[in-house]
């Protein structure tokens, strides 16, 4: 064949056999082979995550976006439903993958129970292609939304969902970990909607949001046309939001597995510090209510001014010149109606829901501030500013008077160190281990900063450091302002062994108030553990000071 015409304006190429191809389309090629392989990689990725997240109580869902509904579900002449090629391929691939020893017993359901397609139906009950804009679509999406909790239940078989449309904005399920695009999508908006289905923080079986970045990772199994879209989308977001995507977009093929050194959990050097720091604690706080009322009242008194809500209108004239498009201001006005009605909400209930203080205490704080009348100016602004001021004082007093105690025999079990390890992307912060006998890692230590990377290197090379490791993200200390995850466990050997828990920060770094508060809680937590010294440092040499 020859190219007979290249139509740039319509972005079409005509071939000598009469076929016309638009951008992104192909003729011939290995469509079926490529799509089947994409399904295989998607199932493989799903089962890996299912194995890792199931013990944590997290249901894993996978979305397939397909080009034509009949490729998943078709009908014979009598109207009886038939499996399309995607459904057949999926079940064949799934049955092959689930038989592998690594996934034995992982999902106790048959292949035809774990996948389904959500499509609109015509009056005869047959599935039809849709763009997601009809009443039939709306009925379907309502059903999905109503069954969200059931869908997130690990005991519900469905895990793989096939859809023709992008499920629109109404479908919001937080546990989509894989998206496979078995279509030739060219609309950037639709692609953005598709990817958006997987950009929610996942939840566990108790409905609790999981904030661990190693857990919340979306894998997109896409055809090659996504490469150009990803670049354009990144550029657009960078320009609109000031976000820098450098080193943030990763290729899954470049992930490396972080393995724990075999046998580290019985290494005496590990156990000698782990046995000292593994205890779980709970805290109690004490403060004087009159002190809270006085200090919080002063904080509310000093909070930013409460201003009336204003609707502003700006009128400009658009000028088209050889230099481009510009605007010329014509008028600028604001709607500030003195006679507008303001509904006063239950101020005490609102602040109580944010602070958990009694209504009487909140009322006394507001009276102490002398600014309670400002609620008539802008209720929401006043309540939000007052809440922020009160919480700031409350947390300071709580943390100043915080005391920790061990919770009976509750400890962090070594079984929490997952035998399968986890996958990360290597970057400039990742430390490559040379002396395995001094840590729990086999090869890589995933870190977040140059300070941490240098700290790991110094721990490894220092003759005074006998053993060290980065505390896992599940090692958390409860605090009034959220859980705190310290950085390092270190065994320092000089004249005698000293067991350190270290928090690494850059030298001279200005810490956020919340960071300072959590570090103070860390000190109080480790103060109740025998022979453990907690220190904030910027380098290893500061441990001995």
DRENBAGU-809816 format. One record per residue (C-alpha): residue in three letters; x, y, z. Coordinates in Angstrom, 3 decimals. Layout:
[doke ALA, [X, Y, Z]] ...
//
This chain:
[doke UNK, [0.000, 0.000, 0.000]] [doke UNK, [0.933, 3.620, -0.506]] [doke UNK, [0.003, 6.767, 1.363]] [doke UNK, [-2.222, 8.635, -1.067]] [doke UNK, [-3.064, 11.672, 1.055]] [doke UNK, [-2.043, 13.296, 4.306]] [doke UNK, [-4.825, 15.576, 5.573]] [doke UNK, [-3.250, 17.666, 8.337]] [doke UNK, [-6.348, 19.724, 9.103]] [doke UNK, [-8.476, 16.646, 9.823]] [doke UNK, [-5.509, 14.594, 11.023]] [doke UNK, [-6.273, 11.748, 8.617]] [doke UNK, [-4.011, 9.642, 6.389]] [doke UNK, [-5.526, 7.906, 3.329]] [doke UNK, [-4.058, 4.659, 1.985]] [doke UNK, [-4.154, 3.216, -1.514]] [doke UNK, [-6.600, 0.493, -0.449]] [doke UNK, [-9.158, 3.171, 0.408]] [doke UNK, [-8.708, 2.972, 4.183]] [doke UNK, [-8.472, 6.159, 6.210]] [doke UNK, [-6.624, 6.238, 9.520]] [doke UNK, [-6.848, 8.947, 12.152]] [doke UNK, [-4.193, 9.625, 14.790]] [doke UNK, [-3.871, 6.691, 17.165]] [doke UNK, [-5.446, 4.142, 14.789]] [doke UNK, [-3.623, 1.222, 13.233]] [doke UNK, [-4.344, -1.165, 10.403]] [doke UNK, [-3.592, -4.827, 10.875]] [doke UNK, [-1.061, -5.277, 13.640]] [doke UNK, [-1.539, -7.481, 16.677]] [doke UNK, [-4.563, -5.952, 18.384]] [doke UNK, [-5.856, -9.187, 19.871]] [doke UNK, [-2.420, -10.282, 20.982]] [doke UNK, [-1.664, -6.908, 22.549]] [doke UNK, [-5.013, -6.670, 24.382]] [doke UNK, [-4.762, -10.259, 25.620]] [doke UNK, [-1.273, -9.555, 26.943]] [doke UNK, [-2.540, -6.401, 28.653]] [doke UNK, [-5.221, -8.464, 30.404]] [doke UNK, [-2.554, -10.935, 31.497]] [doke UNK, [-0.336, -8.208, 32.977]] [doke UNK, [-3.362, -6.666, 34.708]] [doke UNK, [-4.416, -9.960, 36.314]] [doke UNK, [-0.822, -10.623, 37.359]] [doke UNK, [-0.526, -7.182, 38.965]] [doke UNK, [-3.898, -7.588, 40.685]] [doke UNK, [-2.980, -10.936, 42.252]] [doke UNK, [0.319, -9.550, 43.542]] [doke UNK, [-1.491, -6.698, 45.278]] [doke UNK, [-4.282, -8.993, 46.472]] [doke UNK, [-1.698, -11.198, 48.184]] [doke UNK, [-0.021, -8.222, 49.833]] [doke UNK, [-3.130, -6.249, 50.871]] [doke UNK, [-5.602, -9.000, 51.807]] [doke UNK, [-3.948, -9.666, 55.217]] [doke UNK, [-4.201, -5.916, 55.850]] [doke UNK, [-7.965, -6.019, 55.282]] [doke UNK, [-7.852, -4.081, 51.990]] [doke UNK, [-10.032, -5.181, 49.053]] [doke UNK, [-8.318, -4.799, 45.669]] [doke UNK, [-10.382, -3.780, 42.641]] [doke UNK, [-9.391, -3.591, 38.984]] [doke UNK, [-11.121, -1.620, 36.210]] [doke UNK, [-11.069, -2.500, 32.510]] [doke UNK, [-12.197, 0.212, 30.095]] [doke UNK, [-13.157, -1.418, 26.795]] [doke UNK, [-13.835, -0.131, 23.277]] [doke UNK, [-16.964, -2.129, 22.422]] [doke UNK, [-19.379, -3.787, 24.831]] [doke UNK, [-19.810, -6.813, 22.559]] [doke UNK, [-16.151, -7.616, 23.099]] [doke UNK, [-17.074, -8.425, 26.694]] [doke UNK, [-20.722, -9.553, 26.424]] [doke UNK, [-22.665, -10.470, 23.294]] [doke UNK, [-25.975, -12.160, 22.412]] [doke UNK, [-26.974, -14.984, 20.089]] [doke UNK, [-29.888, -14.875, 17.676]] [doke UNK, [-32.299, -15.854, 20.461]] [doke UNK, [-31.104, -13.089, 22.736]] [doke UNK, [-29.190, -15.346, 25.090]] [doke UNK, [-26.064, -13.700, 26.569]] [doke UNK, [-22.672, -14.911, 25.402]] [doke UNK, [-19.212, -14.186, 26.679]] [doke UNK, [-17.280, -11.818, 24.439]] [doke UNK, [-13.625, -12.352, 23.671]] [doke UNK, [-12.440, -10.170, 26.569]] [doke UNK, [-14.478, -12.208, 29.055]] [doke UNK, [-13.183, -15.485, 27.611]] [doke UNK, [-9.588, -14.273, 27.582]] [doke UNK, [-9.909, -13.000, 31.134]] [doke UNK, [-11.195, -16.301, 32.526]] [doke UNK, [-8.538, -18.317, 30.680]] [doke UNK, [-5.763, -16.020, 31.889]] [doke UNK, [-7.091, -15.819, 35.439]] [doke UNK, [-7.393, -19.609, 35.780]] [doke UNK, [-3.807, -19.964, 34.569]] [doke UNK, [-2.437, -17.301, 36.922]] [doke UNK, [-4.376, -18.343, 40.053]] [doke UNK, [-2.975, -21.896, 39.764]] [doke UNK, [0.549, -20.619, 40.318]] [doke UNK, [1.925, -21.685, 43.738]] [doke UNK, [2.439, -18.067, 44.793]] [doke UNK, [-1.321, -17.411, 44.567]] [doke UNK, [-2.615, -20.750, 45.873]] [doke UNK, [-5.772, -20.297, 47.958]] [doke UNK, [-5.650, -16.513, 47.561]] [doke UNK, [-9.153, -16.016, 46.091]] [doke UNK, [-11.691, -18.757, 46.957]] [doke UNK, [-14.071, -17.992, 44.082]] [doke UNK, [-14.551, -19.295, 40.563]] [doke UNK, [-13.325, -17.258, 37.598]] [doke UNK, [-16.851, -16.375, 36.438]] [doke UNK, [-17.733, -14.969, 39.898]] [doke UNK, [-14.931, -12.428, 40.218]] [doke UNK, [-15.585, -10.332, 37.090]] [doke UNK, [-18.598, -8.480, 35.766]] [doke UNK, [-19.474, -5.654, 33.429]] [doke UNK, [-21.413, -2.527, 34.300]] [doke UNK, [-23.170, -1.310, 31.163]] [doke UNK, [-26.491, 0.283, 30.299]] [doke UNK, [-29.240, -1.989, 29.017]] [doke UNK, [-31.816, -1.442, 26.308]] [doke UNK, [-35.499, -2.329, 26.772]] [doke UNK, [-34.826, -5.981, 25.899]] [doke UNK, [-32.180, -6.286, 28.555]] [doke UNK, [-29.333, -6.362, 26.060]] [doke UNK, [-26.163, -4.451, 26.754]] [doke UNK, [-25.419, -1.517, 24.497]] [doke UNK, [-22.567, 0.886, 23.897]] [doke UNK, [-23.016, 4.159, 25.735]] [doke UNK, [-21.145, 7.308, 26.473]] [doke UNK, [-22.398, 7.387, 30.050]] [doke UNK, [-24.944, 10.160, 29.556]] [doke UNK, [-28.357, 8.404, 29.341]] [doke UNK, [-30.997, 7.731, 31.988]] [doke UNK, [-30.117, 4.042, 31.718]] [doke UNK, [-26.551, 4.974, 32.589]] [doke UNK, [-27.718, 6.950, 35.600]] [doke UNK, [-29.694, 3.949, 36.891]] [doke UNK, [-26.631, 1.757, 36.501]] [doke UNK, [-24.336, 4.172, 38.299]] [doke UNK, [-26.792, 4.571, 41.180]] [doke UNK, [-26.716, 0.815, 41.616]] [doke UNK, [-22.916, 0.865, 41.740]] [doke UNK, [-22.873, 3.659, 44.282]] [doke UNK, [-25.461, 1.990, 46.502]] [doke UNK, [-23.437, -1.213, 46.589]] [doke UNK, [-20.079, 0.471, 47.298]] [doke UNK, [-19.748, -0.943, 50.825]] [doke UNK, [-20.650, -4.410, 49.600]] [doke UNK, [-18.179, -4.142, 46.738]] [doke UNK, [-15.416, -3.240, 49.217]] [doke UNK, [-16.153, -6.314, 51.342]] [doke UNK, [-13.385, -8.902, 50.902]] [doke UNK, [-16.060, -11.624, 51.050]] [doke UNK, [-17.783, -10.212, 47.949]] [doke UNK, [-16.356, -12.184, 44.977]] [doke UNK, [-16.367, -9.324, 42.419]] [doke UNK, [-12.883, -7.882, 41.919]] [doke UNK, [-12.577, -7.147, 38.180]] [doke UNK, [-14.981, -4.608, 36.653]] [doke UNK, [-15.426, -4.043, 32.919]] [doke UNK, [-16.928, -0.772, 31.704]] [doke UNK, [-17.475, 0.927, 28.393]] [doke UNK, [-17.701, 4.494, 29.653]] [doke UNK, [-15.422, 6.238, 32.134]] [doke UNK, [-18.092, 5.760, 34.857]] [doke UNK, [-18.385, 9.550, 34.965]] [doke UNK, [-17.797, 11.641, 38.075]] [doke UNK, [-20.480, 9.897, 40.138]] [doke UNK, [-18.607, 6.619, 40.577]] [doke UNK, [-16.198, 6.984, 43.445]] [doke UNK, [-14.667, 3.765, 44.728]] [doke UNK, [-11.436, 4.225, 46.681]] [doke UNK, [-9.963, 0.744, 46.171]] [doke UNK, [-9.238, 0.732, 42.434]] [doke UNK, [-5.576, -0.236, 42.204]] [doke UNK, [-5.348, -1.192, 38.498]] [doke UNK, [-6.822, 0.392, 35.386]] [doke UNK, [-6.451, -1.382, 32.048]] [doke UNK, [-7.463, 0.507, 28.908]] [doke UNK, [-8.586, -1.946, 26.243]] [doke UNK, [-9.728, 0.870, 23.971]] [doke UNK, [-8.452, 3.505, 21.585]] [doke UNK, [-9.395, 6.500, 23.720]] [doke UNK, [-8.364, 9.814, 22.193]] [doke UNK, [-10.344, 12.239, 24.300]] [doke UNK, [-8.106, 13.789, 26.951]] [doke UNK, [-11.124, 14.478, 29.144]] [doke UNK, [-12.193, 10.841, 29.029]] [doke UNK, [-8.685, 9.666, 29.806]] [doke UNK, [-8.554, 12.046, 32.739]] [doke UNK, [-11.846, 10.599, 33.975]] [doke UNK, [-10.528, 7.062, 33.561]] [doke UNK, [-7.360, 7.720, 35.524]] [doke UNK, [-9.385, 9.590, 38.134]] [doke UNK, [-11.197, 6.360, 39.043]] [doke UNK, [-7.972, 5.171, 40.672]] [doke UNK, [-6.801, 8.308, 42.471]] [doke UNK, [-8.587, 7.859, 45.799]] [doke UNK, [-7.020, 6.880, 49.124]] [doke UNK, [-7.994, 3.259, 49.733]] [doke UNK, [-9.904, 2.033, 52.794]] [doke UNK, [-9.669, -1.137, 54.885]] [doke UNK, [-12.507, -3.388, 56.058]] [doke UNK, [-13.249, -0.975, 58.903]] [doke UNK, [-13.714, 1.907, 56.471]] [doke UNK, [-10.523, 3.604, 57.655]] [doke UNK, [-8.539, 5.608, 55.083]] [doke UNK, [-5.035, 4.268, 54.472]] [doke UNK, [-2.459, 7.034, 53.977]] [doke UNK, [0.608, 4.834, 53.349]] [doke UNK, [2.150, 5.917, 50.038]] [doke UNK, [3.521, 2.397, 49.453]] [doke UNK, [-0.076, 1.136, 49.517]] [doke UNK, [-1.807, 3.875, 47.498]] [doke UNK, [-0.284, 3.196, 44.094]] [doke UNK, [-2.317, 3.128, 40.903]] [doke UNK, [-1.005, 0.951, 38.074]] [doke UNK, [-2.236, 1.877, 34.588]] [doke UNK, [-1.858, -0.849, 31.964]] [doke UNK, [-2.178, 1.251, 28.840]] [doke UNK, [-1.567, 1.150, 25.133]] [doke UNK, [1.224, 3.266, 23.688]] [doke UNK, [-1.054, 6.214, 22.875]] [doke UNK, [-1.090, 7.048, 26.589]] [doke UNK, [2.518, 8.211, 26.444]] [doke UNK, [1.713, 11.424, 24.585]] [doke UNK, [-1.356, 12.013, 26.732]] [doke UNK, [0.632, 11.619, 29.964]] [doke UNK, [3.171, 14.198, 28.818]] [doke UNK, [0.450, 16.676, 27.831]] [doke UNK, [-1.473, 16.109, 31.062]] [doke UNK, [1.633, 16.613, 33.177]] [doke UNK, [2.478, 19.832, 31.355]] [doke UNK, [-1.059, 21.145, 31.795]] [doke UNK, [-1.096, 20.408, 35.529]] [doke UNK, [2.357, 21.930, 35.980]] [doke UNK, [1.217, 25.144, 34.291]] [doke UNK, [-2.129, 25.375, 36.111]] [doke UNK, [-1.095, 24.216, 39.579]] [doke UNK, [2.631, 24.833, 39.820]] [doke UNK, [3.283, 21.122, 40.423]] [doke UNK, [6.652, 19.744, 39.396]] [doke UNK, [6.449, 16.200, 38.030]] [doke UNK, [10.211, 15.675, 37.902]] [doke UNK, [11.026, 12.190, 39.214]] [doke UNK, [7.375, 11.581, 40.142]] [doke UNK, [6.078, 9.629, 37.167]] [doke UNK, [7.495, 6.125, 37.283]] [doke UNK, [7.704, 3.165, 34.945]] [doke UNK, [6.578, 0.018, 36.754]] [doke UNK, [9.190, -2.017, 34.934]] [doke UNK, [11.846, -0.040, 36.797]] [doke UNK, [10.565, -0.912, 40.274]] [doke UNK, [12.900, -2.816, 42.541]] [doke UNK, [11.899, -5.139, 45.330]] [doke UNK, [13.018, -4.285, 48.838]] [doke UNK, [13.715, -7.552, 50.615]] [doke UNK, [14.491, -8.063, 54.253]] [doke UNK, [17.641, -10.023, 54.963]] [doke UNK, [16.833, -13.681, 55.550]] [doke UNK, [17.024, -14.562, 59.214]] [doke UNK, [17.280, -10.974, 60.488]] [doke UNK, [14.360, -11.582, 62.865]] [doke UNK, [16.473, -14.068, 64.881]] [doke UNK, [19.687, -12.014, 64.691]] [doke UNK, [20.702, -11.173, 68.274]] [doke UNK, [21.850, -7.701, 67.184]] [doke UNK, [18.353, -6.979, 65.877]] [doke UNK, [16.555, -8.553, 68.829]] [doke UNK, [18.564, -6.666, 71.442]] [doke UNK, [17.055, -3.356, 70.332]] [doke UNK, [13.742, -4.639, 68.988]] [doke UNK, [12.913, -6.237, 72.335]] [doke UNK, [13.296, -2.791, 73.912]] [doke UNK, [11.338, -0.631, 71.465]] [doke UNK, [8.508, -2.948, 70.364]] [doke UNK, [6.060, -2.018, 73.154]] [doke UNK, [2.807, -0.315, 72.288]] [doke UNK, [1.709, 2.573, 74.484]] [doke UNK, [-1.314, 4.729, 75.156]] [doke UNK, [-1.329, 8.313, 76.363]] [doke UNK, [-3.201, 10.353, 78.920]] [doke UNK, [-3.348, 14.120, 78.907]] [doke UNK, [-4.021, 16.558, 81.718]] [doke UNK, [-4.631, 20.275, 81.600]] [doke UNK, [-6.537, 22.820, 83.656]] [doke UNK, [-9.783, 23.932, 82.013]] [doke UNK, [-9.492, 27.503, 83.375]] [doke UNK, [-6.039, 27.756, 81.774]] [doke UNK, [-7.469, 26.498, 78.473]] [doke UNK, [-10.300, 29.042, 78.625]] [doke UNK, [-7.917, 31.904, 79.356]] [doke UNK, [-5.305, 31.013, 76.713]] [doke UNK, [-7.822, 29.956, 74.030]] [doke UNK, [-9.851, 33.119, 74.671]] [doke UNK, [-6.714, 35.179, 74.080]] [doke UNK, [-5.942, 33.191, 70.880]] [doke UNK, [-9.460, 33.809, 69.531]] [doke UNK, [-9.119, 37.481, 70.418]] [doke UNK, [-5.934, 37.670, 68.329]] [doke UNK, [-7.197, 35.666, 65.345]] [doke UNK, [-7.572, 37.330, 61.902]] [doke UNK, [-10.375, 39.821, 61.378]] [doke UNK, [-13.776, 38.493, 60.374]] [doke UNK, [-14.887, 40.104, 57.114]] [doke UNK, [-18.200, 40.048, 55.300]] [doke UNK, [-18.589, 37.626, 52.400]] [doke UNK, [-18.423, 39.490, 49.106]] [doke UNK, [-19.328, 38.613, 45.532]] [doke UNK, [-17.063, 40.496, 43.134]] [doke UNK, [-17.662, 41.191, 39.451]] [doke UNK, [-14.862, 42.156, 37.069]] [doke UNK, [-15.613, 43.199, 33.483]] [doke UNK, [-12.857, 43.183, 30.871]] [doke UNK, [-12.652, 43.829, 27.175]] [doke UNK, [-10.820, 41.132, 25.219]] [doke UNK, [-8.312, 42.601, 22.780]] [doke UNK, [-7.043, 40.551, 19.835]] [doke UNK, [-3.831, 41.958, 18.402]] [doke UNK, [-0.839, 40.735, 16.460]] [doke UNK, [0.933, 40.244, 19.788]] [doke UNK, [-1.829, 37.935, 21.065]] [doke UNK, [-4.841, 38.110, 23.379]] [doke UNK, [-4.979, 40.590, 26.249]] [doke UNK, [-7.605, 42.077, 28.567]] [doke UNK, [-8.547, 45.683, 29.270]] [doke UNK, [-10.317, 46.416, 32.578]] [doke UNK, [-13.686, 48.107, 32.077]] [doke UNK, [-15.267, 47.859, 35.527]] [doke UNK, [-14.828, 46.284, 38.920]] [doke UNK, [-17.633, 46.054, 41.471]] [doke UNK, [-18.613, 44.085, 44.537]] [doke UNK, [-21.951, 42.980, 45.946]] [doke UNK, [-21.960, 43.888, 49.637]] [doke UNK, [-25.633, 44.040, 50.588]] [doke UNK, [-26.125, 45.418, 54.091]] [doke UNK, [-29.671, 44.129, 54.089]] [doke UNK, [-28.887, 40.514, 53.248]] [doke UNK, [-30.129, 37.867, 55.654]] [doke UNK, [-27.595, 35.706, 57.487]] [doke UNK, [-28.555, 32.359, 58.966]] [doke UNK, [-26.724, 31.767, 62.240]] [doke UNK, [-25.762, 28.082, 62.647]] [doke UNK, [-25.219, 26.269, 65.960]] [doke UNK, [-21.764, 27.703, 66.652]] [doke UNK, [-21.131, 25.660, 69.782]] [doke UNK, [-22.063, 22.371, 68.069]] [doke UNK, [-19.794, 23.141, 65.113]] [doke UNK, [-16.744, 23.959, 67.252]] [doke UNK, [-17.517, 21.028, 69.548]] [doke UNK, [-17.456, 18.607, 66.592]] [doke UNK, [-13.958, 19.866, 65.714]] [doke UNK, [-12.451, 20.038, 69.212]] [doke UNK, [-14.493, 17.604, 71.376]] [doke UNK, [-14.670, 20.230, 74.141]] [doke UNK, [-17.878, 20.776, 76.113]] [doke UNK, [-20.329, 23.425, 74.947]] [doke UNK, [-19.901, 25.299, 78.222]] [doke UNK, [-16.112, 25.472, 77.818]] [doke UNK, [-16.459, 26.692, 74.218]] [doke UNK, [-18.976, 29.355, 75.251]] [doke UNK, [-16.656, 30.616, 77.993]] [doke UNK, [-13.754, 30.782, 75.518]] [doke UNK, [-15.806, 32.842, 73.052]] [doke UNK, [-16.978, 35.171, 75.826]] [doke UNK, [-13.383, 35.530, 77.031]] [doke UNK, [-12.322, 36.556, 73.526]] [doke UNK, [-14.759, 39.447, 73.373]] [doke UNK, [-15.343, 38.754, 69.666]] [doke UNK, [-18.419, 36.544, 69.740]] [doke UNK, [-20.527, 39.239, 68.036]] [doke UNK, [-18.418, 38.845, 64.876]] [doke UNK, [-20.386, 35.694, 64.106]] [doke UNK, [-23.045, 38.045, 62.732]] [doke UNK, [-20.600, 39.337, 60.108]] [doke UNK, [-19.577, 35.988, 58.577]] [doke UNK, [-20.593, 32.879, 60.576]] [doke UNK, [-18.497, 30.324, 58.690]] [doke UNK, [-15.323, 32.393, 58.692]] [doke UNK, [-15.704, 33.172, 62.386]] [doke UNK, [-16.285, 29.517, 63.320]] [doke UNK, [-13.356, 28.254, 61.245]] [doke UNK, [-10.909, 30.848, 62.584]] [doke UNK, [-12.082, 30.330, 66.159]] [doke UNK, [-11.805, 26.555, 65.821]] [doke UNK, [-8.249, 26.843, 64.492]] [doke UNK, [-7.233, 29.144, 67.356]] [doke UNK, [-8.799, 26.918, 70.011]] [doke UNK, [-7.279, 23.731, 68.621]] [doke UNK, [-3.824, 25.289, 68.544]] [doke UNK, [-3.977, 26.108, 72.269]] [doke UNK, [-5.681, 22.808, 73.135]] [doke UNK, [-2.991, 20.705, 71.425]] [doke UNK, [-0.211, 22.692, 73.098]] [doke UNK, [-1.721, 22.091, 76.544]] [doke UNK, [-2.444, 18.425, 75.844]] [doke UNK, [1.087, 17.705, 74.643]] [doke UNK, [2.646, 19.695, 77.493]] [doke UNK, [0.820, 17.433, 79.929]] [doke UNK, [1.018, 14.147, 77.994]] [doke UNK, [2.033, 10.922, 79.720]] [doke UNK, [2.519, 7.505, 78.098]] [doke UNK, [2.191, 4.024, 79.561]] [doke UNK, [2.623, 0.533, 78.161]] [doke UNK, [-0.555, -1.258, 77.102]] [doke UNK, [-0.272, -4.495, 79.053]] [doke UNK, [1.581, -7.034, 76.948]] [doke UNK, [0.773, -5.448, 73.573]] [doke UNK, [3.786, -5.263, 71.281]] [doke UNK, [4.659, -4.872, 67.608]] [doke UNK, [5.187, -8.434, 66.346]] [doke UNK, [8.115, -9.183, 64.046]] [doke UNK, [5.571, -10.879, 61.763]] [doke UNK, [4.619, -7.368, 60.635]] [doke UNK, [7.863, -7.300, 58.688]] [doke UNK, [6.332, -8.831, 55.567]] [doke UNK, [8.346, -11.772, 54.255]] [doke UNK, [7.589, -10.757, 50.678]] [doke UNK, [9.032, -7.276, 51.171]] [doke UNK, [7.665, -4.486, 48.975]] [doke UNK, [8.475, -2.751, 45.704]] [doke UNK, [9.842, 0.790, 45.385]] [doke UNK, [11.300, 3.026, 42.708]] [doke UNK, [14.973, 3.698, 43.174]] [doke UNK, [15.942, 7.365, 43.372]] [doke UNK, [18.771, 9.560, 44.627]] [doke UNK, [17.690, 8.956, 48.228]] [doke UNK, [17.663, 5.145, 48.070]] [doke UNK, [20.616, 3.658, 49.928]] [doke UNK, [22.328, 0.525, 48.606]] [doke UNK, [23.427, -1.723, 51.465]] [doke UNK, [26.993, -3.004, 51.525]] [doke UNK, [27.174, -4.452, 55.047]] [doke UNK, [24.049, -6.611, 55.367]] [doke UNK, [25.071, -7.870, 58.803]] [doke UNK, [24.517, -4.372, 60.251]] [doke UNK, [20.892, -3.967, 59.168]] [doke UNK, [17.679, -5.832, 58.339]] [doke UNK, [17.758, -5.098, 54.602]] [doke UNK, [19.150, -7.295, 51.868]] [doke UNK, [20.050, -4.637, 49.312]] [doke UNK, [18.027, -1.399, 49.321]] [doke UNK, [16.808, 0.995, 52.017]] [doke UNK, [14.022, 3.292, 50.697]] [doke UNK, [14.536, 6.793, 52.139]] [doke UNK, [12.992, 10.248, 51.766]] [doke UNK, [15.887, 12.717, 51.865]] [doke UNK, [19.617, 13.240, 51.448]] [doke UNK, [19.877, 13.580, 55.228]] [doke UNK, [18.464, 10.082, 55.705]] [doke UNK, [20.648, 8.643, 52.946]] [doke UNK, [23.786, 10.133, 54.518]] [doke UNK, [22.681, 8.891, 57.935]] [doke UNK, [22.366, 5.325, 56.582]] [doke UNK, [25.813, 5.537, 54.981]] [doke UNK, [27.387, 6.812, 58.197]] [doke UNK, [25.684, 4.102, 60.250]] [doke UNK, [27.084, 1.459, 57.920]] [doke UNK, [30.656, 2.767, 57.919]] [doke UNK, [30.901, 3.854, 61.564]] [doke UNK, [32.757, 1.447, 63.830]] [doke UNK, [30.652, 2.693, 66.748]] [doke UNK, [27.379, 1.578, 65.166]] [doke UNK, [26.698, -2.098, 65.728]] [doke UNK, [23.241, -2.280, 64.142]] [doke UNK, [20.707, 0.078, 62.532]] [doke UNK, [17.484, 0.054, 60.519]] [doke UNK, [14.760, 2.405, 59.299]] [doke UNK, [11.634, 1.916, 61.363]] [doke UNK, [8.784, 0.632, 59.133]] [doke UNK, [5.811, 2.883, 58.462]] [doke UNK, [3.521, 0.662, 60.561]] [doke UNK, [5.609, 1.429, 63.677]] [doke UNK, [3.468, 4.278, 64.987]] [doke UNK, [3.197, 6.195, 68.237]] [doke UNK, [-0.286, 7.617, 68.993]] [doke UNK, [-0.427, 11.367, 69.664]] [doke UNK, [-3.281, 13.892, 70.047]] [doke UNK, [-2.494, 15.248, 66.564]] [doke UNK, [-2.200, 11.933, 64.736]] [doke UNK, [0.166, 8.981, 64.684]] [doke UNK, [3.928, 9.554, 64.670]] [doke UNK, [6.421, 7.317, 62.860]] [doke UNK, [10.026, 7.788, 64.115]] [doke UNK, [12.926, 7.359, 61.712]] [doke UNK, [15.693, 5.062, 62.981]] [doke UNK, [16.589, 2.372, 65.494]] [doke UNK, [20.337, 2.339, 66.226]] [doke UNK, [22.591, 0.288, 68.503]] [doke UNK, [25.557, 2.473, 69.455]] [doke UNK, [28.584, 0.677, 70.913]] [doke UNK, [31.212, 2.732, 72.701]] [doke UNK, [32.136, 2.037, 76.308]] [doke UNK, [28.743, 0.431, 76.645]] [doke UNK, [25.831, -0.248, 74.341]] [doke UNK, [23.279, 2.523, 73.953]] [doke UNK, [19.974, 1.892, 72.202]] [doke UNK, [18.825, 4.929, 70.234]] [doke UNK, [15.668, 5.846, 68.383]] [doke UNK, [16.654, 8.745, 66.153]] [doke UNK, [14.619, 11.362, 64.305]] [doke UNK, [16.690, 12.805, 61.458]] [doke UNK, [16.176, 16.409, 60.341]] [doke UNK, [18.441, 18.682, 58.304]] [doke UNK, [20.808, 20.791, 60.360]] [doke UNK, [19.208, 24.180, 61.015]] [doke UNK, [15.909, 23.063, 59.461]] [doke UNK, [12.894, 25.053, 60.672]] [doke UNK, [10.395, 22.468, 61.877]] [doke UNK, [6.659, 22.832, 61.533]] [doke UNK, [4.763, 23.210, 64.794]] [doke UNK, [3.138, 19.791, 64.300]] [doke UNK, [6.570, 18.199, 63.777]] [doke UNK, [7.845, 19.702, 67.024]] [doke UNK, [4.757, 18.469, 68.858]] [doke UNK, [5.106, 14.919, 67.532]] [doke UNK, [8.819, 14.849, 68.421]] [doke UNK, [7.914, 15.878, 71.982]] [doke UNK, [5.387, 13.023, 72.097]] [doke UNK, [8.107, 10.689, 70.831]] [doke UNK, [10.351, 11.689, 73.729]] [doke UNK, [7.586, 10.998, 76.244]] [doke UNK, [6.769, 7.626, 74.634]] [doke UNK, [10.339, 6.315, 74.720]] [doke UNK, [10.870, 7.704, 78.218]] [doke UNK, [8.729, 4.847, 79.571]] [doke UNK, [10.817, 2.192, 77.774]] [doke UNK, [13.890, 0.831, 79.510]] [doke UNK, [17.366, 1.722, 78.173]] [doke UNK, [16.094, 3.532, 75.080]] [doke UNK, [17.351, 7.037, 74.254]] [doke UNK, [15.305, 9.153, 71.854]] [doke UNK, [17.154, 11.921, 70.001]] [doke UNK, [16.550, 14.380, 67.200]] [doke UNK, [19.758, 14.592, 65.134]] [doke UNK, [20.994, 15.618, 61.712]] [doke UNK, [23.955, 13.212, 61.585]] [doke UNK, [25.284, 10.092, 63.284]] [doke UNK, [28.018, 11.883, 65.250]] [doke UNK, [25.368, 13.768, 67.228]] [doke UNK, [24.148, 10.531, 68.818]] [doke UNK, [27.185, 10.390, 71.101]] [doke UNK, [26.938, 14.035, 72.167]] 
//
